[in-house]
Amino acid sequence: MAAGAGGDDLKLLGMWASPAVLRVRLALSIKGISSYEYQEEDFDNKSELLLRSNPVHKMVPVLIHAGKPVCESTVIIQYLDEAFAGDALLPAGPYERAVARFWAAFVDDTVCS
């Protein structure tokens, strides 16, 4: 799929204050994907779409591509790297990717918890 593609078949469920959602929005921008629908979630009144798309954690972010949900920011970033053309989000080498994943997990454990 070409960079910038997406449109009606790409939707991000998020919340403005979530660092994990910001990570996904930055990844979309780096990949050159500007055509997607953003749906702000209210944690006091979660949408049926969120509950159905992420039945395990019932949290954002959730990326829905062609009707299929992808949950968790680091998983979404890996998915974007594989599913869309454009600049790579993760380094090419396995060691460098492991280091990037370590720091992403560190941020999740210290900033996002």
MOPAC internal coordinates of N, CA, C and O (Angstrom, degrees):
PM7 1SCF
backbone

  N    0.0000 0     0.00 0     0.00 0    0    0    0
  C    1.4400 1     0.00 0     0.00 0    1    0    0
  C    1.5164 1   108.45 1     0.00 0    2    1    0
  O    1.2310 1   119.66 1   -40.54 1    3    2    1
  N    1.2848 1   118.25 1   139.46 1    3    2    1
  C    1.4573 1   122.63 1  -175.12 1    5    3    2
  C    1.5122 1   111.94 1   -77.38 1    6    5    3
  O    1.2310 1   121.30 1   -27.22 1    7    6    5
  N    1.3318 1   115.12 1   152.78 1    7    6    5
  C    1.4606 1   119.76 1   175.35 1    9    7    6
  C    1.5140 1   108.37 1   -59.67 1   10    9    7
  O    1.2310 1   121.12 1   -37.32 1   11   10    9
  N    1.3162 1   115.46 1   142.68 1   11   10    9
  C    1.4533 1   120.36 1  -179.20 1   13   11   10
  C    1.5145 1   112.05 1    86.66 1   14   13   11
  O    1.2310 1   120.42 1   169.69 1   15   14   13
  N    1.3340 1   116.81 1   -10.31 1   15   14   13
  C    1.4553 1   119.71 1   178.61 1   17   15   14
  C    1.5152 1   109.19 1   -74.63 1   18   17   15
  O    1.2310 1   120.43 1   -10.53 1   19   18   17
  N    1.2547 1   116.77 1   169.47 1   19   18   17
  C    1.4569 1   120.19 1   179.33 1   21   19   18
  C    1.4993 1   109.29 1   139.44 1   22   21   19
  O    1.2310 1   121.01 1    97.34 1   23   22   21
  N    1.3168 1   115.67 1   -82.66 1   23   22   21
  C    1.4489 1   121.05 1   175.39 1   25   23   22
  C    1.5002 1   113.01 1    60.01 1   26   25   23
  O    1.2310 1   121.42 1    49.68 1   27   26   25
  N    1.3315 1   114.89 1  -130.32 1   27   26   25
  C    1.4542 1   120.86 1  -173.87 1   29   27   26
  C    1.5221 1   113.06 1   -66.74 1   30   29   27
  O    1.2310 1   119.79 1   160.51 1   31   30   29
  N    1.3243 1   118.00 1   -19.49 1   31   30   29
  C    1.4603 1   118.99 1  -175.48 1   33   31   30
  C    1.5207 1   112.74 1   -96.54 1   34   33   31
  O    1.2310 1   119.39 1  -169.40 1   35   34   33
  N    1.3312 1   118.77 1    10.60 1   35   34   33
  C    1.4622 1   122.24 1  -179.26 1   37   35   34
  C    1.5272 1   108.97 1  -128.09 1   38   37   35
  O    1.2310 1   121.16 1   -57.69 1   39   38   37
  N    1.3368 1   115.39 1   122.31 1   39   38   37
  C    1.4637 1   120.98 1  -177.80 1   41   39   38
  C    1.5187 1   108.46 1  -138.07 1   42   41   39
  O    1.2310 1   120.86 1   -40.93 1   43   42   41
  N    1.3382 1   115.97 1   139.07 1   43   42   41
  C    1.4581 1   121.83 1   177.13 1   45   43   42
  C    1.5175 1   108.62 1  -117.09 1   46   45   43
  O    1.2310 1   120.92 1   -57.13 1   47   46   45
  N    1.3357 1   115.85 1   122.87 1   47   46   45
  C    1.4557 1   121.39 1   173.50 1   49   47   46
  C    1.5190 1   106.84 1   -93.71 1   50   49   47
  O    1.2310 1   120.55 1   -54.09 1   51   50   49
  N    1.3232 1   116.54 1   125.91 1   51   50   49
  C    1.4492 1   118.97 1  -175.03 1   53   51   50
  C    1.5060 1   113.62 1  -151.29 1   54   53   51
  O    1.2310 1   121.87 1     6.15 1   55   54   53
  N    1.3203 1   114.03 1  -173.85 1   55   54   53
  C    1.4561 1   123.21 1   175.67 1   57   55   54
  C    1.5128 1   106.90 1  -145.18 1   58   57   55
  O    1.2310 1   120.09 1   -46.44 1   59   58   57
  N    1.2991 1   117.43 1   133.56 1   59   58   57
  C    1.4620 1   122.49 1  -170.97 1   61   59   58
  C    1.5231 1   113.63 1   -55.92 1   62   61   59
  O    1.2310 1   119.09 1   147.71 1   63   62   61
  N    1.3239 1   119.35 1   -32.29 1   63   62   61
  C    1.4674 1   122.25 1  -174.47 1   65   63   62
  C    1.5330 1   113.61 1   -91.42 1   66   65   63
  O    1.2310 1   119.76 1  -176.42 1   67   66   65
  N    1.3090 1   118.07 1     3.58 1   67   66   65
  C    1.4586 1   121.00 1  -175.13 1   69   67   66
  C    1.5321 1   111.42 1   -87.83 1   70   69   67
  O    1.2310 1   119.90 1   -60.63 1   71   70   69
  N    1.3522 1   117.79 1   119.37 1   71   70   69
  C    1.4689 1   119.73 1   175.23 1   73   71   70
  C    1.5336 1   112.04 1   -61.58 1   74   73   71
  O    1.2310 1   119.82 1   147.83 1   75   74   73
  N    1.3196 1   117.94 1   -32.17 1   75   74   73
  C    1.4636 1   120.99 1   179.16 1   77   75   74
  C    1.5244 1   110.94 1   -66.96 1   78   77   75
  O    1.2310 1   120.29 1   141.66 1   79   78   77
  N    1.3223 1   117.05 1   -38.34 1   79   78   77
  C    1.4675 1   121.11 1   177.08 1   81   79   78
  C    1.5193 1   109.49 1   -67.83 1   82   81   79
  O    1.2310 1   120.16 1   139.09 1   83   82   81
  N    1.3217 1   117.29 1   -40.91 1   83   82   81
  C    1.4641 1   120.75 1   177.35 1   85   83   82
  C    1.5256 1   110.07 1   -59.74 1   86   85   83
  O    1.2310 1   119.99 1   139.30 1   87   86   85
  N    1.3196 1   117.62 1   -40.70 1   87   86   85
  C    1.4703 1   121.78 1   178.07 1   89   87   86
  C    1.5291 1   110.19 1   -57.83 1   90   89   87
  O    1.2310 1   120.23 1   135.57 1   91   90   89
  N    1.3306 1   117.16 1   -44.43 1   91   90   89
  C    1.4596 1   120.79 1  -179.72 1   93   91   90
  C    1.5271 1   110.71 1   -68.23 1   94   93   91
  O    1.2310 1   120.07 1   138.93 1   95   94   93
  N    1.3263 1   117.48 1   -41.07 1   95   94   93
  C    1.4640 1   119.96 1   179.61 1   97   95   94
  C    1.5205 1   111.09 1   -63.44 1   98   97   95
  O    1.2310 1   120.36 1   142.14 1   99   98   97
  N    1.3380 1   116.92 1   -37.86 1   99   98   97
  C    1.4652 1   120.71 1   175.75 1  101   99   98
  C    1.5295 1   110.58 1   -65.16 1  102  101   99
  O    1.2310 1   120.45 1   137.59 1  103  102  101
  N    1.3180 1   116.75 1   -42.41 1  103  102  101
  C    1.4606 1   120.42 1   178.90 1  105  103  102
  C    1.5304 1   110.90 1   -61.76 1  106  105  103
  O    1.2310 1   120.12 1   137.17 1  107  106  105
  N    1.3223 1   117.38 1   -42.83 1  107  106  105
  C    1.4622 1   120.88 1   177.05 1  109  107  106
  C    1.5310 1   110.36 1   -59.46 1  110  109  107
  O    1.2310 1   120.69 1   137.49 1  111  110  109
  N    1.3118 1   116.29 1   -42.51 1  111  110  109
  C    1.4600 1   120.98 1   179.35 1  113  111  110
  C    1.5310 1   111.32 1   -64.44 1  114  113  111
  O    1.2310 1   120.24 1   134.02 1  115  114  113
  N    1.3217 1   117.14 1   -45.98 1  115  114  113
  C    1.4689 1   121.10 1   179.54 1  117  115  114
  C    1.5238 1   110.49 1   -60.93 1  118  117  115
  O    1.2310 1   120.16 1   141.42 1  119  118  117
  N    1.3270 1   117.30 1   -38.58 1  119  118  117
  C    1.4603 1   121.17 1   179.01 1  121  119  118
  C    1.5313 1   111.90 1   -74.00 1  122  121  119
  O    1.2310 1   120.26 1   172.14 1  123  122  121
  N    1.3216 1   117.10 1    -7.86 1  123  122  121
  C    1.4585 1   120.32 1  -179.63 1  125  123  122
  C    1.5138 1   113.34 1    79.84 1  126  125  123
  O    1.2310 1   120.70 1  -157.10 1  127  126  125
  N    1.3159 1   116.27 1    22.90 1  127  126  125
  C    1.4728 1   121.16 1  -179.37 1  129  127  126
  C    1.5186 1   107.84 1   -98.85 1  130  129  127
  O    1.2310 1   121.42 1   -77.28 1  131  130  129
  N    1.3156 1   114.89 1   102.72 1  131  130  129
  C    1.4625 1   118.94 1  -178.76 1  133  131  130
  C    1.5255 1   112.23 1  -109.12 1  134  133  131
  O    1.2310 1   120.90 1   166.81 1  135  134  133
  N    1.3129 1   115.88 1   -13.19 1  135  134  133
  C    1.4593 1   120.60 1  -176.82 1  137  135  134
  C    1.5287 1   109.94 1   -98.86 1  138  137  135
  O    1.2310 1   121.63 1   -93.20 1  139  138  137
  N    1.3304 1   114.48 1    86.80 1  139  138  137
  C    1.4616 1   120.29 1   175.38 1  141  139  138
  C    1.5161 1   107.52 1  -149.71 1  142  141  139
  O    1.2310 1   121.40 1   -24.01 1  143  142  141
  N    1.3102 1   114.92 1   155.99 1  143  142  141
  C    1.4589 1   119.93 1   177.56 1  145  143  142
  C    1.5234 1   108.55 1   -91.30 1  146  145  143
  O    1.2310 1   120.74 1   -45.22 1  147  146  145
  N    1.3213 1   116.18 1   134.78 1  147  146  145
  C    1.4599 1   121.22 1   176.69 1  149  147  146
  C    1.5200 1   107.98 1  -109.97 1  150  149  147
  O    1.2310 1   120.52 1   -51.45 1  151  150  149
  N    1.3175 1   116.60 1   128.55 1  151  150  149
  C    1.4627 1   121.36 1   177.53 1  153  151  150
  C    1.5195 1   109.09 1  -118.19 1  154  153  151
  O    1.2310 1   120.84 1   -65.70 1  155  154  153
  N    1.3122 1   115.99 1   114.30 1  155  154  153
  C    1.4628 1   122.38 1   177.98 1  157  155  154
  C    1.5280 1   108.77 1   -74.11 1  158  157  155
  O    1.2310 1   120.71 1   -48.81 1  159  158  157
  N    1.3187 1   116.24 1   131.19 1  159  158  157
  C    1.4600 1   121.87 1  -179.80 1  161  159  158
  C    1.5264 1   110.63 1  -101.67 1  162  161  159
  O    1.2310 1   120.89 1   -34.99 1  163  162  161
  N    1.3101 1   115.91 1   145.01 1  163  162  161
  C    1.4576 1   123.60 1   174.84 1  165  163  162
  C    1.5247 1   106.65 1  -105.89 1  166  165  163
  O    1.2310 1   120.47 1   -66.44 1  167  166  165
  N    1.3334 1   116.70 1   113.56 1  167  166  165
  C    1.4627 1   119.82 1  -175.06 1  169  167  166
  C    1.5215 1   113.22 1   -66.99 1  170  169  167
  O    1.2310 1   119.78 1   161.22 1  171  170  169
  N    1.3210 1   118.03 1   -18.78 1  171  170  169
  C    1.4574 1   120.71 1   175.69 1  173  171  170
  C    1.5236 1   111.92 1   -81.87 1  174  173  171
  O    1.2310 1   121.07 1   162.70 1  175  174  173
  N    1.3183 1   115.55 1   -17.30 1  175  174  173
  C    1.4608 1   120.87 1  -178.36 1  177  175  174
  C    1.5293 1   108.04 1  -146.13 1  178  177  175
  O    1.2310 1   120.63 1  -107.80 1  179  178  177
  N    1.3369 1   116.40 1    72.20 1  179  178  177
  C    1.4627 1   121.58 1  -175.41 1  181  179  178
  C    1.5250 1   110.51 1   -65.36 1  182  181  179
  O    1.2310 1   121.50 1   -39.55 1  183  182  181
  N    1.3219 1   114.74 1   140.45 1  183  182  181
  C    1.4660 1   119.92 1  -178.75 1  185  183  182
  C    1.5227 1   110.85 1   -71.20 1  186  185  183
  O    1.2310 1   121.53 1   -24.20 1  187  186  185
  N    1.3146 1   114.68 1   155.80 1  187  186  185
  C    1.4707 1   120.37 1   175.50 1  189  187  186
  C    1.5197 1   110.15 1   -60.82 1  190  189  187
  O    1.2310 1   120.75 1   144.56 1  191  190  189
  N    1.3389 1   116.17 1   -35.44 1  191  190  189
  C    1.4554 1   119.96 1   179.86 1  193  191  190
  C    1.5264 1   110.55 1   -62.56 1  194  193  191
  O    1.2310 1   119.74 1   136.75 1  195  194  193
  N    1.3242 1   118.10 1   -43.25 1  195  194  193
  C    1.4649 1   120.97 1   177.84 1  197  195  194
  C    1.5251 1   110.83 1   -64.31 1  198  197  195
  O    1.2310 1   120.05 1   132.66 1  199  198  197
  N    1.3110 1   117.52 1   -47.34 1  199  198  197
  C    1.4678 1   121.39 1  -178.83 1  201  199  198
  C    1.5264 1   111.96 1   -62.30 1  202  201  199
  O    1.2310 1   120.76 1   143.54 1  203  202  201
  N    1.3249 1   116.15 1   -36.46 1  203  202  201
  C    1.4676 1   121.24 1   179.18 1  205  203  202
  C    1.5360 1   110.89 1   -76.53 1  206  205  203
  O    1.2310 1   120.40 1   145.84 1  207  206  205
  N    1.3473 1   116.84 1   -34.16 1  207  206  205
  C    1.4660 1   121.06 1  -175.42 1  209  207  206
  C    1.5147 1   113.10 1   -81.48 1  210  209  207
  O    1.2310 1   119.94 1   151.40 1  211  210  209
  N    1.3242 1   117.73 1   -28.60 1  211  210  209
  C    1.4657 1   121.84 1   178.79 1  213  211  210
  C    1.5304 1   108.58 1  -133.25 1  214  213  211
  O    1.2310 1   120.52 1  -109.90 1  215  214  213
  N    1.3324 1   116.61 1    70.10 1  215  214  213
  C    1.4687 1   119.75 1  -175.15 1  217  215  214
  C    1.5313 1   113.72 1   -69.87 1  218  217  215
  O    1.2310 1   119.32 1   162.83 1  219  218  217
  N    1.3152 1   118.90 1   -17.17 1  219  218  217
  C    1.4624 1   121.38 1  -178.72 1  221  219  218
  C    1.5207 1   110.70 1   -78.20 1  222  221  219
  O    1.2310 1   120.16 1   123.07 1  223  222  221
  N    1.3368 1   117.30 1   -56.93 1  223  222  221
  C    1.4682 1   121.02 1  -176.17 1  225  223  222
  C    1.5301 1   113.49 1  -100.94 1  226  225  223
  O    1.2310 1   120.39 1   157.46 1  227  226  225
  N    1.3376 1   116.86 1   -22.54 1  227  226  225
  C    1.4672 1   121.68 1  -179.71 1  229  227  226
  C    1.5310 1   111.60 1    56.31 1  230  229  227
  O    1.2310 1   120.96 1  -141.90 1  231  230  229
  N    1.3514 1   115.77 1    38.10 1  231  230  229
  C    1.4595 1   122.00 1  -177.13 1  233  231  230
  C    1.5269 1   110.06 1  -129.52 1  234  233  231
  O    1.2310 1   121.29 1   -15.06 1  235  234  233
  N    1.3234 1   115.14 1   164.94 1  235  234  233
  C    1.4560 1   122.75 1   173.99 1  237  235  234
  C    1.5216 1   108.36 1   -96.84 1  238  237  235
  O    1.2310 1   119.86 1   -20.70 1  239  238  237
  N    1.3083 1   117.87 1   159.30 1  239  238  237
  C    1.4573 1   128.43 1     3.49 1  241  239  238
  C    1.5285 1   112.49 1   -84.73 1  242  241  239
  O    1.2310 1   122.39 1   -26.04 1  243  242  241
  N    1.3207 1   113.02 1   153.96 1  243  242  241
  C    1.4590 1   121.63 1   170.27 1  245  243  242
  C    1.5205 1   106.32 1  -134.07 1  246  245  243
  O    1.2310 1   120.67 1   -53.56 1  247  246  245
  N    1.3147 1   116.32 1   126.44 1  247  246  245
  C    1.4591 1   121.91 1   173.93 1  249  247  246
  C    1.5165 1   106.92 1  -102.18 1  250  249  247
  O    1.2310 1   120.51 1   -51.92 1  251  250  249
  N    1.3103 1   116.63 1   128.08 1  251  250  249
  C    1.4621 1   120.84 1   177.98 1  253  251  250
  C    1.5230 1   106.69 1  -112.92 1  254  253  251
  O    1.2310 1   121.38 1   -63.63 1  255  254  253
  N    1.3344 1   114.96 1   116.37 1  255  254  253
  C    1.4599 1   120.95 1  -178.87 1  257  255  254
  C    1.5192 1   108.47 1  -120.22 1  258  257  255
  O    1.2310 1   121.07 1   -60.28 1  259  258  257
  N    1.3221 1   115.57 1   119.72 1  259  258  257
  C    1.4646 1   121.61 1  -178.82 1  261  259  258
  C    1.5251 1   110.96 1    53.27 1  262  261  259
  O    1.2310 1   120.77 1  -141.27 1  263  262  261
  N    1.3387 1   116.13 1    38.73 1  263  262  261
  C    1.4487 1   121.89 1   176.57 1  265  263  262
  C    1.5182 1   115.41 1    83.18 1  266  265  263
  O    1.2310 1   120.25 1   178.71 1  267  266  265
  N    1.3326 1   117.13 1    -1.29 1  267  266  265
  C    1.4714 1   121.05 1  -177.82 1  269  267  266
  C    1.5247 1   109.62 1  -108.20 1  270  269  267
  O    1.2310 1   119.67 1   -56.54 1  271  270  269
  N    1.3484 1   118.23 1   123.46 1  271  270  269
  C    1.4646 1   120.97 1  -177.91 1  273  271  270
  C    1.5285 1   112.47 1   -82.23 1  274  273  271
  O    1.2310 1   121.58 1   -37.89 1  275  274  273
  N    1.3361 1   114.58 1   142.11 1  275  274  273
  C    1.4636 1   123.09 1   172.35 1  277  275  274
  C    1.5309 1   105.17 1  -124.93 1  278  277  275
  O    1.2310 1   120.24 1   -54.17 1  279  278  277
  N    1.3386 1   117.14 1   125.83 1  279  278  277
  C    1.4602 1   122.54 1  -174.26 1  281  279  278
  C    1.5245 1   111.08 1  -113.48 1  282  281  279
  O    1.2310 1   121.17 1   -21.33 1  283  282  281
  N    1.3344 1   115.36 1   158.67 1  283  282  281
  C    1.4662 1   125.31 1   178.34 1  285  283  282
  C    1.5298 1   109.84 1    77.28 1  286  285  283
  O    1.2310 1   120.73 1   -52.11 1  287  286  285
  N    1.3295 1   116.20 1   127.89 1  287  286  285
  C    1.4608 1   121.08 1  -171.95 1  289  287  286
  C    1.5234 1   113.68 1   -59.67 1  290  289  287
  O    1.2310 1   119.41 1   136.59 1  291  290  289
  N    1.3291 1   118.73 1   -43.41 1  291  290  289
  C    1.4667 1   118.83 1  -178.50 1  293  291  290
  C    1.5292 1   111.52 1   -67.99 1  294  293  291
  O    1.2310 1   120.30 1   145.29 1  295  294  293
  N    1.3091 1   117.04 1   -34.71 1  295  294  293
  C    1.4627 1   120.83 1   176.35 1  297  295  294
  C    1.5276 1   109.78 1   -68.44 1  298  297  295
  O    1.2310 1   120.21 1   139.48 1  299  298  297
  N    1.3266 1   117.21 1   -40.52 1  299  298  297
  C    1.4637 1   121.50 1   178.08 1  301  299  298
  C    1.5223 1   110.18 1   -61.79 1  302  301  299
  O    1.2310 1   120.12 1   137.31 1  303  302  301
  N    1.3321 1   117.37 1   -42.69 1  303  302  301
  C    1.4625 1   120.30 1  -179.91 1  305  303  302
  C    1.5251 1   110.62 1   -63.10 1  306  305  303
  O    1.2310 1   119.92 1   136.42 1  307  306  305
  N    1.3092 1   117.76 1   -43.58 1  307  306  305
  C    1.4632 1   120.53 1   177.20 1  309  307  306
  C    1.5230 1   110.39 1   -61.78 1  310  309  307
  O    1.2310 1   120.57 1   139.55 1  311  310  309
  N    1.3271 1   116.51 1   -40.45 1  311  310  309
  C    1.4624 1   120.97 1   178.49 1  313  311  310
  C    1.5290 1   110.70 1   -62.71 1  314  313  311
  O    1.2310 1   120.37 1   133.56 1  315  314  313
  N    1.3403 1   116.89 1   -46.44 1  315  314  313
  C    1.4634 1   120.43 1   179.61 1  317  315  314
  C    1.5225 1   111.03 1   -59.47 1  318  317  315
  O    1.2310 1   120.64 1   139.46 1  319  318  317
  N    1.3293 1   116.37 1   -40.54 1  319  318  317
  C    1.4627 1   120.82 1   179.04 1  321  319  318
  C    1.5248 1   111.37 1   -61.24 1  322  321  319
  O    1.2310 1   120.36 1   141.70 1  323  322  321
  N    1.3254 1   116.92 1   -38.30 1  323  322  321
  C    1.4553 1   120.94 1  -176.88 1  325  323  322
  C    1.5329 1   113.18 1   -84.81 1  326  325  323
  O    1.2310 1   120.17 1   149.37 1  327  326  325
  N    1.3260 1   117.28 1   -30.63 1  327  326  325
  C    1.4675 1   120.65 1  -171.97 1  329  327  326
  C    1.5198 1   114.05 1   -93.28 1  330  329  327
  O    1.2310 1   119.93 1   161.12 1  331  330  329
  N    1.3395 1   117.73 1   -18.88 1  331  330  329
  C    1.4561 1   120.56 1  -174.51 1  333  331  330
  C    1.5197 1   111.27 1  -127.46 1  334  333  331
  O    1.2310 1   121.24 1   -39.15 1  335  334  333
  N    1.3159 1   115.23 1   140.85 1  335  334  333
  C    1.4571 1   121.02 1   175.31 1  337  335  334
  C    1.5328 1   108.97 1   -70.94 1  338  337  335
  O    1.2310 1   120.98 1    -9.38 1  339  338  337
  N    1.3092 1   115.74 1   170.62 1  339  338  337
  C    1.4675 1   120.32 1   178.63 1  341  339  338
  C    1.5113 1   110.27 1   118.83 1  342  341  339
  O    1.2310 1   121.09 1     5.87 1  343  342  341
  N    1.3238 1   115.52 1  -174.13 1  343  342  341
  C    1.4565 1   120.39 1  -179.54 1  345  343  342
  C    1.5244 1   110.84 1   -57.26 1  346  345  343
  O    1.2310 1   121.36 1   -40.02 1  347  346  345
  N    1.3334 1   115.01 1   139.98 1  347  346  345
  C    1.4577 1   120.40 1   178.27 1  349  347  346
  C    1.5185 1   110.01 1   -70.40 1  350  349  347
  O    1.2310 1   120.50 1   -40.32 1  351  350  349
  N    1.3068 1   116.66 1   139.68 1  351  350  349
  C    1.4557 1   121.98 1   178.32 1  353  351  350
  C    1.5245 1   111.30 1   -88.24 1  354  353  351
  O    1.2310 1   120.56 1   148.47 1  355  354  353
  N    1.3138 1   116.53 1   -31.53 1  355  354  353
  C    1.4653 1   121.87 1  -179.92 1  357  355  354
  C    1.5259 1   109.28 1  -112.84 1  358  357  355
  O    1.2310 1   120.51 1   -30.03 1  359  358  357
  N    1.3153 1   116.63 1   149.97 1  359  358  357
  C    1.4682 1   119.85 1   178.30 1  361  359  358
  C    1.5308 1   111.76 1   -59.97 1  362  361  359
  O    1.2310 1   120.83 1   -19.72 1  363  362  361
  N    1.3218 1   116.03 1   160.28 1  363  362  361
  C    1.4606 1   120.97 1  -177.61 1  365  363  362
  C    1.5271 1   112.60 1   -75.57 1  366  365  363
  O    1.2310 1   119.87 1   142.47 1  367  366  365
  N    1.3126 1   117.86 1   -37.53 1  367  366  365
  C    1.4605 1   121.10 1  -175.20 1  369  367  366
  C    1.5142 1   112.57 1   -78.21 1  370  369  367
  O    1.2310 1   120.15 1   -34.56 1  371  370  369
  N    1.3340 1   117.32 1   145.44 1  371  370  369
  C    1.4620 1   120.54 1  -178.49 1  373  371  370
  C    1.5366 1   113.00 1   -62.40 1  374  373  371
  O    1.2310 1   119.98 1   141.00 1  375  374  373
  N    1.3264 1   117.65 1   -39.00 1  375  374  373
  C    1.4687 1   119.27 1   179.31 1  377  375  374
  C    1.5283 1   110.22 1   -65.89 1  378  377  375
  O    1.2310 1   120.59 1   134.44 1  379  378  377
  N    1.3199 1   116.48 1   -45.56 1  379  378  377
  C    1.4577 1   120.66 1  -179.67 1  381  379  378
  C    1.5304 1   111.31 1   -63.46 1  382  381  379
  O    1.2310 1   120.18 1   143.11 1  383  382  381
  N    1.3406 1   117.26 1   -36.89 1  383  382  381
  C    1.4752 1   120.50 1   175.63 1  385  383  382
  C    1.5138 1   110.28 1   -65.06 1  386  385  383
  O    1.2310 1   120.35 1   139.83 1  387  386  385
  N    1.3400 1   116.93 1   -40.17 1  387  386  385
  C    1.4682 1   121.01 1   178.41 1  389  387  386
  C    1.5256 1   110.51 1   -62.14 1  390  389  387
  O    1.2310 1   120.23 1   138.08 1  391  390  389
  N    1.3205 1   117.16 1   -41.92 1  391  390  389
  C    1.4704 1   121.20 1   178.27 1  393  391  390
  C    1.5344 1   109.80 1   -63.36 1  394  393  391
  O    1.2310 1   120.12 1   136.10 1  395  394  393
  N    1.3159 1   117.38 1   -43.90 1  395  394  393
  C    1.4702 1   120.95 1   178.92 1  397  395  394
  C    1.5310 1   110.25 1   -61.71 1  398  397  395
  O    1.2310 1   120.16 1   138.84 1  399  398  397
  N    1.3249 1   117.30 1   -41.16 1  399  398  397
  C    1.4658 1   120.76 1   179.13 1  401  399  398
  C    1.5287 1   111.09 1   -67.70 1  402  401  399
  O    1.2310 1   120.43 1   143.98 1  403  402  401
  N    1.3366 1   116.78 1   -36.02 1  403  402  401
  C    1.4652 1   120.46 1   175.91 1  405  403  402
  C    1.5249 1   110.06 1   -58.72 1  406  405  403
  O    1.2310 1   120.34 1   130.50 1  407  406  405
  N    1.3373 1   116.96 1   -49.50 1  407  406  405
  C    1.4656 1   119.97 1  -177.54 1  409  407  406
  C    1.5277 1   111.46 1   -67.59 1  410  409  407
  O    1.2310 1   120.02 1   146.04 1  411  410  409
  N    1.3116 1   117.57 1   -33.96 1  411  410  409
  C    1.4658 1   119.87 1   175.65 1  413  411  410
  C    1.5244 1   110.21 1   -63.98 1  414  413  411
  O    1.2310 1   120.28 1   137.19 1  415  414  413
  N    1.3366 1   117.06 1   -42.81 1  415  414  413
  C    1.4635 1   120.86 1   177.67 1  417  415  414
  C    1.5301 1   110.83 1   -65.28 1  418  417  415
  O    1.2310 1   120.35 1   141.46 1  419  418  417
  N    1.3250 1   116.94 1   -38.54 1  419  418  417
  C    1.4641 1   121.68 1   178.06 1  421  419  418
  C    1.5280 1   110.31 1   -60.46 1  422  421  419
  O    1.2310 1   120.60 1   133.51 1  423  422  421
  N    1.3255 1   116.45 1   -46.49 1  423  422  421
  C    1.4696 1   120.43 1   177.98 1  425  423  422
  C    1.5251 1   110.15 1   -62.32 1  426  425  423
  O    1.2310 1   120.35 1   136.44 1  427  426  425
  N    1.3231 1   116.93 1   -43.56 1  427  426  425
  C    1.4647 1   120.05 1   178.29 1  429  427  426
  C    1.5164 1   111.46 1   -59.09 1  430  429  427
  O    1.2310 1   120.58 1   136.62 1  431  430  429
  N    1.3283 1   116.50 1   -43.38 1  431  430  429
  C    1.4736 1   120.42 1  -176.54 1  433  431  430
  C    1.5174 1   113.80 1   -74.84 1  434  433  431
  O    1.2310 1   120.07 1   152.55 1  435  434  433
  N    1.3324 1   117.47 1   -27.45 1  435  434  433
  C    1.4730 1   119.29 1  -175.59 1  437  435  434
  C    1.5197 1   113.66 1  -104.85 1  438  437  435
  O    1.2310 1   120.13 1   141.36 1  439  438  437
  N    1.3028 1   117.36 1   -38.64 1  439  438  437
  C    1.4650 1   120.50 1  -176.61 1  441  439  438
  C    1.5205 1   111.81 1   -94.63 1  442  441  439
  O    1.2310 1   120.45 1   138.62 1  443  442  441
  N    1.3074 1   116.74 1   -41.38 1  443  442  441
  C    1.4628 1   120.60 1  -172.83 1  445  443  442
  C    1.5198 1   114.26 1   -87.25 1  446  445  443
  O    1.2310 1   119.62 1   172.09 1  447  446  445
  N    1.3395 1   118.33 1    -7.91 1  447  446  445
  C    1.4616 1   118.19 1  -178.39 1  449  447  446
  C    1.5011 1   112.06 1   -93.36 1  450  449  447
  O    1.2310 1   120.10 1   180.00 1  451  450  449

